[in-house]
Amino acid sequence: MERNEILKKVNDVFIDVLEEEVTVKEEYSSYDVDGWDSLTHIMLIVELEKKFNIKFLSSEISSWIKISDIINSICSKI
């Protein structure tokens, strides 16, 4: 799966979880996306694991700063 395709699917998860139209970019962090707080972060993790049929380690999750970090984790698992 190509990185752009992964980004699109990640964006779809953000739309579903935040329940609003949003466009995320790889360089975005939680500070750049309205509504991305600690609670929605957990919801995003759960939905991303379902969407890609993977499991993240807590060490991976704690190292995420930007969307690109999430995508890198997904790429390493698929």
C-alpha positions as CSV (number, residue, x, y, z in Angstrom):
1,M,0.0,0.0,0.0
2,E,1.4,3.4,-1.0
3,R,2.0,6.2,1.5
4,N,-0.6,8.4,-0.1
5,E,-3.2,5.7,0.2
6,I,-2.4,5.2,3.8
7,L,-2.7,9.0,4.4
8,K,-6.1,9.0,2.8
9,K,-7.3,6.1,5.0
10,V,-5.9,7.9,8.1
11,N,-7.7,11.0,7.0
12,D,-10.9,9.0,6.7
13,V,-10.5,7.8,10.3
14,F,-10.0,11.3,11.5
15,I,-13.2,12.4,9.8
16,D,-15.1,9.4,11.3
17,V,-13.8,10.0,14.9
18,L,-14.0,13.8,14.9
19,E,-17.3,13.7,13.1
20,E,-16.4,16.6,10.9
21,E,-14.7,17.3,7.6
22,V,-11.0,17.6,8.2
23,T,-8.0,17.2,6.0
24,V,-4.8,16.0,7.7
25,K,-1.3,16.4,6.4
26,E,1.8,14.4,7.3
27,E,3.4,17.4,9.1
28,Y,0.3,18.0,11.3
29,S,0.3,17.3,15.0
30,S,-2.5,17.4,17.5
31,Y,-2.0,21.2,17.8
32,D,-3.0,21.6,14.1
33,V,-6.2,19.6,14.2
34,D,-9.2,21.0,16.1
35,G,-10.8,18.4,18.3
36,W,-7.7,16.1,18.5
37,D,-7.4,15.8,22.3
38,S,-6.4,13.0,24.6
39,L,-9.8,11.3,24.4
40,T,-10.0,11.4,20.6
41,H,-6.4,10.3,20.4
42,I,-7.4,7.0,22.0
43,M,-10.4,6.7,19.7
44,L,-8.2,7.4,16.7
45,I,-5.8,4.6,17.8
46,V,-8.6,2.1,18.2
47,E,-10.1,3.0,14.8
48,L,-6.7,3.0,13.0
49,E,-6.0,-0.5,14.4
50,K,-9.4,-1.6,13.1
51,K,-9.0,0.1,9.7
52,F,-5.6,-1.4,9.0
53,N,-6.1,-4.6,11.0
54,I,-3.0,-4.0,13.1
55,K,-2.0,-3.4,16.8
56,F,0.2,-0.6,18.0
57,L,2.6,-0.9,20.8
58,S,2.4,1.7,23.6
59,S,6.0,2.6,22.9
60,E,5.1,3.5,19.3
61,I,2.0,5.5,20.4
62,S,4.0,7.5,22.9
63,S,6.6,8.5,20.3
64,W,4.0,9.9,17.9
65,I,4.2,13.7,17.4
66,K,3.0,14.1,13.9
67,I,0.7,12.4,11.4
68,S,3.9,11.2,9.6
69,D,4.8,9.2,12.8
70,I,1.5,7.4,12.7
71,I,1.9,6.6,9.0
72,N,5.4,5.3,9.6
73,S,4.1,3.0,12.3
74,I,1.3,1.8,9.9
75,C,3.9,1.3,7.1
76,S,6.1,-0.9,9.4
77,K,3.1,-3.2,10.1
78,I,1.5,-3.7,6.7
